């Protein structure tokens, strides 16, 4: 965690900081972080991530391919989540299989994923940002 603290610059976790470090299973993101950079935790062994209140942006592929990631907490302060931020995680895969709604809306109105029929898609009123194109 000291590497993370020392790497933060202007509230941002740098791109690719822990990319491919599969031995990282647990990390605490400091409260001063406002931006999580592209692929910063991609392909790590993370099992749980609690994004602290104050984070506003989660970058492209930030947690991409963290296959053991099952527990994710995203606060209301998050305004944008770029494409594939949680793609190929157990958390998102479980939602696709078992989620109660066709819409996965997190943070401050971020539509993270949609699993319904494309032709019947209707934008929910509380959505302020769409993470990726609806497939």
ABEGO torsion letter per residue (X at the ends): XAAAAAABBGGBBBBGAABGBAABABBBBBAABABBBBGAABGBABABBBBBBGBABBBBGAABGBAABABBBBBAABABBBBGAABGBAAAAAAAAABABABBBBEBGBBABBABBAAABBBBAABABBABBBX
